[in-house]
């Protein structure tokens, strides 16, 4: 589906003077020529978490040329640490090291590290360079593309942040060999999302290759990542700051963010909540008569084949959902806006669903 | 020097799609037609401090149409509160009120309030609208123009922030009638700066009108504000993100920031530290043979005529200065960069001064 150049593929995110490459392949962590062209100056800080540091930090640092001033910072692991307090630790470390505005931050880890380091870079001295080295499937196909950075607030996910583009993204698929199965599935939720919102051929392909994806077959996973990044890059190039089409990338996320926030960040993985959220969005789209019962069933079957939940949490009422969903960033003034499926492979943003109908659907939705 | 339209003048900051007007005049706080066109939606939060709230908060809120959802937040007053913790209080209030990304923040107060509210707006849901209503001379001529927002860190001033432009700036010069004399002088430091870096005719004018400025004569102060904003707006339009000429606006600020940080924020007012810093920069420029002894003396006399210090703090060594100055955002890698005077009315950025010469000058500089 995409051209294969040995073990390495390169996409370009087209954003004018903020354009950047995404390199996907095996063994990329050891390739200095993919990192050093994107460093702004001599000062480099690699930020990672406690789970990733023992696996990949030394390898990445060994790849950086000796003449650079390299510092490292290891943060705790988990969505519950995606907070302004942890970002402040990055700022403290940068200032204690005397790093200036030509320094470069390198985010080595999953989406939490990428979002926090990106935001730390956006705000440090009003903006410094950063490079994404995502190590989870979810961050490889989603959060490392498009420049959304930020942290959670106790009252809402990703409520504080900035649009800030990386100078480059390095996706080393070797890192997936150490990824827990549950996190692999969570990443597949976003992969499935791209098919549902924009690409029925990709949906067909995913149905055929799901077992190979779950087994992390290198060629297949590289194809899935490249196709996902391409779809996201195309959408981001069209609409960098989410005035329009970019909102479609939030399929399943309005329900999903409500689940995550209610259950406590880290108890449901982001991708698991998105899986359930996409199932709820597909079910609502069918209830509105937009997609057929067969297409709704096909969507849920694909989500389940990736070992993702399609049910809502047992302890979450429709009011719990609606209270959280009212805080969603897509809303304009008092109206709830949802991403729904007009047909498989074709999503839209709608504020046409009355709150009463939405409440009714959530009340009837399967719990576990 | 600028066209007068009754009691009101309007400048435009030319930044393409981010262009915005600066309205300067008397009675502007009561003019709804200058505020409402710039509101993004129905939700408005006015943020001010404890000193300004009793004076102007009710008046501003009464100007906003009844159909809007208006909230207010009052923060403590002072540079020592320009912190990420206070910005977090703004984010907390926005989320508790359920404000979405079409809300508008209004910054009513001096530079501390303007910088914090601007930064809160830049990061809330990755960016919402804000309006500046500066109430000190310093914020009217400086911090409300140009989109620099941010907070201090214990290790450096304005180290965390964003470039984020307001939708409009309302300068009501009536607010200067309640401004303490010391803060009026602090604002005049930035006014003098514009003359020193860019406009000898303005320097001549300031020497003639200094007593009228200190007496807050309305026409004279309005002229000074308009000319200052115009010079700053021209420079910002040339160089929004400080890649070049905008750095000249930092005349006196590298020394000044070092003084503020060493003395503890709030003990020396920002403008006082800039006054002393400009005197040091002029003295260094003379020592380098760039400006004459007469021009150095003229610069210091103008600064002193505004009741500003030209001495350095008695308890601050050259090492204290240099340690803080090394953290300055203008530095590139290890080189100290300073804004100096090539001639009166013509500043430049230089990294040509050896650290030893700089240390020697600071050692010999008058203390009090």
Interface residues (C-beta under 8 A of the other chain):
Chain A: X41 X42 X43 X84 X88 X91 X92 X95 X96 X98 X100 X101 X102 X122 X123 X124 X125 X126 X127 X148 X150 X153 X155 X156 X158 X159 X160 X161 X162 X163 X241 X326 X327 X329 X331 X332 X333
Chain B: X41 X42 X43 X84 X88 X91 X92 X95 X96 X98 X100 X101 X102 X122 X123 X124 X125 X126 X127 X148 X150 X153 X155 X156 X158 X159 X160 X161 X162 X163 X241 X326 X327 X329 X331 X332 X333
